[in-house]
Amino acid sequence: MLKEIFEKNKDIVINTDIDGFLCGMILQKYYGCRVVGFSNSRETIWLISEIEDINAPIYIDIFVARPEVICIDQHIVAFDKYHHREISNYGTKINPNLDRKRTFVGDLESDYYHKYPFGTVHYLIALMAKEGIEVELPDLNKVYQITAPGPLKKKVKTCAGHIILRADDALYSTLSPYRANALDWWKWLDKNREIPAINQLRDFIDSCDQSKAYEYKDDIGNFFTALGCDGKDGAFKTVTDNNGSLLPKVLAYRNVICSILGMGLDLYEFYEIHKGRYAVQYAKPDYDMDILHAENLYSYAFIYGPRPKYPNFSFTLDMK
């Protein structure tokens, strides 16, 4: 599946968080993909000038609602079983929640609270293994210390295991009260424990102290913010200045992560900036969700379950 997709089109747009960067690294290394843009999963997409059609690239770790756009991500995107069938029939959406029929509204086994709890990168590693490609990971326990940019020259340290497992909180989800669901998904990714990279990640998790789940999450978050990220998930709200020039801090972050992971990630220097309208609202099982079929809907995800304390449906309209 992946081999066929990337033989036809090697242009990818990645998310601006650690999951997106990690996906970009392995897709460049093993499929020869090139990163032609970024998305912050909100109101902005950055594309190199030669990309004239915003729908042409393959979107990684971002769900694009338009049926013709190929995307590989891990979000809850189907409202119910009927909507799941509709999205699956597009044939362009690759997503573990679609694979296992996990929807926003479902029964006890298929609802939001049984969603995939890891990063797109972990899903990609498993998909690639099924096609005979073994992703080589570095020593996950080796500790690296770097000097963070800025006048304070702060020393920060981490290891590859914490970087890779910070993607969409994979480590925290496995050590936290959501552990049962996480273990079920690890088994689904690699039922017989035959994938070396997945085994490495699981062994690293097993070596961690369950009582320190939040401490691990906080430590890697501080590492990312010391590198200039806007969020503790290793994300940037913007990757360029107003003229479209890639920010130096993004390149510095790329360099550190690539050095620790032992992979490369080629990035262009200039991008054109595309804008849409981003919003969040409440979604519940009995709500009218006609917006899911709006012609101007570009991207969306259900970000919390159907009993929310906060707005749980994020979406972007009118992306141009």
C-alpha positions in Angstrom: 0.0 0.0 0.0 2.6 2.6 1.1 5.0 1.5 -1.6 2.4 2.0 -4.3 1.4 5.4 -2.9 4.9 6.8 -2.7 5.9 5.4 -6.1 3.3 7.6 -7.6 3.8 10.7 -5.4 6.7 11.5 -3.2 5.6 14.9 -2.2 4.5 15.1 1.5 3.2 17.8 3.8 4.0 17.1 7.5 2.6 18.4 10.8 4.7 21.0 12.6 4.9 18.8 15.8 7.4 16.0 16.7 5.2 13.4 15.1 5.3 15.2 11.8 9.0 15.6 11.9 9.6 11.9 12.8 7.2 10.8 10.0 9.1 13.0 7.6 12.4 11.5 8.6 11.4 7.9 8.0 9.5 8.6 4.8 12.4 10.5 3.4 14.9 7.7 4.4 12.9 4.7 3.2 10.7 6.0 0.4 12.7 9.0 -0.9 9.8 11.4 -0.1 10.4 15.1 0.0 8.8 17.5 2.4 7.1 20.2 0.3 5.2 21.8 3.1 3.9 21.9 6.7 0.5 22.2 8.4 0.0 23.4 11.9 -3.4 21.5 12.0 -5.1 24.8 12.4 -5.3 27.8 10.1 -2.0 27.6 8.1 -0.4 25.4 5.5 3.0 26.3 4.1 3.9 25.0 0.6 6.9 25.5 -1.7 6.0 27.6 -4.7 6.1 24.8 -7.3 3.1 23.1 -5.6 0.3 24.8 -7.5 -2.5 22.5 -6.3 -2.9 22.4 -2.5 -4.6 19.0 -2.8 -1.7 17.4 -4.7 0.7 16.4 -1.9 0.2 13.5 0.5 -0.7 14.9 4.0 1.1 13.2 6.9 -0.4 13.3 10.4 -3.1 15.7 9.2 -6.6 14.6 8.1 -7.8 16.4 5.0 -11.5 16.1 4.5 -11.5 16.4 0.7 -12.1 12.9 -0.7 -9.4 13.2 -3.4 -6.6 14.1 -1.0 -4.4 11.2 0.3 -3.6 11.5 3.9 -2.1 9.2 6.6 -3.0 10.2 10.1 -4.2 8.8 13.4 -7.1 11.1 14.5 -10.7 10.2 15.2 -12.4 11.4 12.0 -15.6 9.3 11.6 -18.6 10.6 13.5 -20.4 7.2 13.6 -20.5 3.9 11.7 -22.2 5.4 8.7 -19.7 8.2 8.4 -16.9 5.6 8.9 -18.2 3.7 5.9 -18.4 6.8 3.8 -14.8 7.9 4.6 -13.4 4.4 4.1 -15.0 4.2 0.7 -12.9 7.2 -0.5 -9.9 4.9 -0.6 -7.6 7.8 0.2 -7.6 7.9 4.0 -5.1 5.7 5.9 -5.8 5.8 9.6 -5.7 3.1 12.4 -9.1 4.3 13.7 -10.6 3.7 10.3 -8.9 0.3 10.2 -10.5 -0.8 13.5 -13.8 1.2 13.0 -13.2 3.5 15.9 -15.6 6.4 15.7 -16.7 9.4 17.8 -20.0 7.8 18.5 -20.0 4.0 18.8 -20.6 1.0 21.1 -18.4 0.1 24.0 -15.7 -1.3 21.8 -15.7 1.2 19.0 -16.2 4.6 20.6 -13.9 7.5 21.1 -12.5 6.1 24.4 -11.0 3.1 22.5 -9.2 5.4 20.0 -5.7 4.8 18.8 -3.5 6.5 21.4 -0.1 6.8 19.6 1.6 8.8 16.9 1.3 8.5 13.2 5.0 7.5 13.2 4.3 4.4 15.2 1.5 3.4 12.8 3.8 4.0 9.8 6.5 1.8 11.3 4.0 -1.0 11.6 2.6 -0.5 8.1 6.1 -0.4 6.6 7.0 -3.7 8.4 4.1 -5.4 6.7 5.7 -4.4 3.3 9.1 -5.8 4.3 10.7 -2.5 5.4 12.3 -2.5 8.8 12.8 0.9 10.3 16.1 1.1 12.1 16.0 2.9 15.4 19.0 4.1 17.4 19.8 3.2 21.0 16.7 4.4 22.7 18.3 4.8 26.1 21.5 6.7 25.2 21.3 10.1 26.9 22.2 13.3 24.9 22.9 16.6 26.4 22.7 19.8 24.3 23.1 23.5 24.9 19.8 25.2 24.2 19.8 28.3 22.1 19.5 31.6 23.9 21.6 33.8 26.2 21.3 31.4 29.2 22.9 28.5 27.3 20.8 26.1 29.3 21.9 22.5 29.3 19.1 20.0 28.5 19.1 16.3 28.0 17.0 13.4 26.8 17.1 10.2 24.8 15.7 8.9 21.5 13.1 6.8 23.4 11.5 9.8 25.0 11.5 11.7 21.7 9.9 9.0 19.6 7.4 8.0 22.3 6.4 11.7 23.0 4.6 11.6 19.6 0.9 11.9 20.5 1.7 10.8 24.1 2.5 7.2 23.3 4.6 6.7 26.5 2.2 8.5 28.8 -0.8 6.7 27.4 0.9 3.3 28.0 1.9 4.1 31.6 -1.2 6.1 32.6 -4.8 5.1 33.5 -5.4 4.5 29.7 -2.9 1.6 29.8 -5.4 -1.1 28.9 -6.4 0.6 25.7 -2.8 1.3 24.9 -1.7 -2.3 25.4 -4.5 -3.4 23.1 -3.2 -1.1 20.4 0.4 -2.2 20.8 -0.7 -5.7 20.3 -2.7 -4.7 17.2 0.3 -2.9 15.7 2.5 -6.0 16.2 0.4 -9.0 17.2 3.3 -11.5 17.4 6.0 -9.1 18.4 7.8 -9.6 15.1 8.6 -5.9 14.3 12.1 -5.0 15.7 11.4 -1.3 16.0 8.0 -1.8 17.8 9.8 -4.3 20.1 12.4 -1.7 20.9 9.8 0.9 21.8 7.9 -1.6 23.9 11.0 -2.7 25.7 11.8 0.9 26.4 8.3 1.5 27.8 8.7 -1.6 30.0 11.9 -0.2 31.5 10.1 3.0 32.6 8.6 3.5 36.0 4.8 3.7 35.7 4.6 6.1 38.6 6.7 8.6 36.7 4.5 8.9 33.7 3.8 12.6 34.1 7.4 13.3 35.0 8.6 11.7 31.8 6.1 13.8 29.8 7.1 17.0 31.5 10.8 16.4 31.1 10.6 15.8 27.3 8.2 18.8 27.0 10.8 21.0 28.7 13.5 19.7 26.3 11.3 20.7 23.3 10.5 24.2 24.7 14.2 24.7 25.4 14.8 24.1 21.7 12.3 26.8 20.8 9.1 24.9 20.3 5.9 26.7 21.0 4.4 23.6 22.8 5.6 20.8 25.0 4.5 18.4 22.2 7.4 19.5 20.1 5.3 21.7 17.9 5.6 25.1 16.2 2.6 27.4 15.7 4.4 28.8 12.7 7.5 27.6 10.8 8.3 30.7 8.7 8.4 34.5 9.1 5.8 36.6 7.4 7.8 36.4 4.1 7.8 32.6 4.0 11.4 32.1 5.1 11.9 29.1 7.3 12.7 30.1 10.9 16.2 29.4 12.1 14.8 27.8 15.3 12.9 25.2 13.1 16.2 24.3 11.4 18.0 24.1 14.8 15.3 21.9 16.2 15.5 19.7 13.0 19.2 19.4 13.4 19.1 18.3 17.0 16.3 15.7 16.5 18.0 14.3 13.4 21.3 14.0 15.2 19.8 12.0 18.0 17.7 9.8 15.7 20.5 9.3 13.2 18.4 10.3 10.3 18.1 13.3 8.0 15.3 15.6 7.0 15.8 17.9 4.0 13.7 21.1 4.2 13.2 24.0 1.7 14.2 27.5 2.7 11.1 29.4 1.3 7.4 28.6 1.4 4.1 30.2 0.3 1.6 30.7 3.1 -1.9 29.4 2.7 -4.6 30.5 5.2 -8.0 29.1 6.3 -10.4 29.7 9.2 -9.9 27.6 12.3 -12.4 27.0 15.0 -13.5 24.6 17.7 -17.0 23.7 18.9 -18.9 21.2 20.9 -19.9 17.9 19.3 -22.3 15.4 21.0 -24.0 12.3 19.7 -27.3 14.1 19.1 -25.8 17.2 17.5 -26.3 18.2 13.9 -23.0 17.6 12.2 -23.8 18.9 8.7 -20.5 20.7 8.8 -18.8 17.3 8.1 -20.2 17.6 4.5 -19.7 21.3 4.0 -18.0 22.1 0.7 -15.6 24.5 2.3 -14.5 22.1 5.1 -10.8 21.4 4.7 -9.6 19.6 7.8 -11.0 18.4 11.1 -10.7 16.0 14.0 -12.6 15.0 17.1 -10.2 16.0 19.8 -12.1 14.9 22.9 -14.8 12.3 23.6 -18.6 12.8 23.4 -18.9 13.9 27.1 -16.6 16.9 26.9 -15.6 19.6 29.4 -14.1 21.6 26.5 -15.0 22.1 22.8 -14.1 18.8 21.3 -14.4 19.3 17.5 -11.7 21.3 15.8 -12.0 22.2 12.1 -10.6 24.4 9.4 -12.7 26.0 6.6 -11.9 27.9 3.4 -8.2 26.8 3.1 -6.8 28.5 0.0 
